[in-house]
Amino acid sequence: IPSSWDNLRIMGATAREMLREAAAQEWFVPVSECIAREGTVVHTPSNRAFLYGDLINTANQVEAPKEVDLKNLSNYRIIGFAKERLD
């Protein structure tokens, strides 16, 4: 993973933006009002939410952005932290 780190970050950020755009299209709202968090896209003014899986068909029709903002490392909540195993 270390050699692919930057590419994985870009792919994740691209998917996030495509899911935000898909939710905005479904709700007919500006994408700026939509945030991705914990496996959902939330419309912040109304607190409506879609699970990522519910947006797959719409997101598949969204054009991938050419450039994306990467999450700041200080905002990571999983990578870099010890987590209890689920199995």
N, C-alpha and C positions, 0 to 999 in steps of 0.2 A: 504493500500500500504506500510506503513512503515515496516511491518513484512516481506514483499516480496521484498523489495527494491533490495537487492543483487541479488536475483534470476532474477528479471526483467532486471537488468543491464547486467547480464550474457547472458540472452536470446537475448536481443537487440544486444549485441556485437557479438554473434554467428551468428545471422541473417545477420548483416553487413558483416562479413567475408565471409559468404556463398555467398552473393550477389557480393562481390568483386571478389571472385573466379569464379563465373559464368560469369561475364563480361570479366575477363581475358581469360577464355576459348573461349568465343565468338569472341574475338578480336585476339586470339593467341598471347597474350602478357604476361609478368610476372605480377603476382598479385601485386607486389610491386609498379607497375606503376598506379594502380587503387585506387582511393579514393572514399569514400561514403560521399555525402553531399547533403542536401536539397532534398531528395527523388530521387537522381540519383547516379549512379556510373560513375565517370569520368576517362577517360584515360588521365592522365596529360600531356604526351608528345604531343598528338594529339588534345586534348580537345574534343574528341568524348564522348558522354554520352548516357547511357541507363537509362530510368526510372526504378525504382525498379520493377514495374509490368511487364515490358518487359523481366525481367530476371527470373521470377518465375519458368518456366518450366526447365530451365537449373539449377537454384539453387536447385530445388527439387532433382536433381541427384547428387549434391555435398555432400560429406560426411561432417558432422558437425565436426568442429575442437574440439579437446579434451580440449584445453585451449585457451582463448582469452584475449587480452589486453582490459581493460576497459577504457572508455573515462575518461580523467582527469576532475574532477568536475569544474575546471576553464574554461574548453572548452564548458560548457553547454550554450545553447542560448535560451532554452525554460524553462526548469525546474529551478525554483528559481527566475523567472522574471515575473512581472505582464504583462499579455497580454490582449489586447482588445478582448471582446467576438465577435464571428462571427454571433451569432443569435440575 
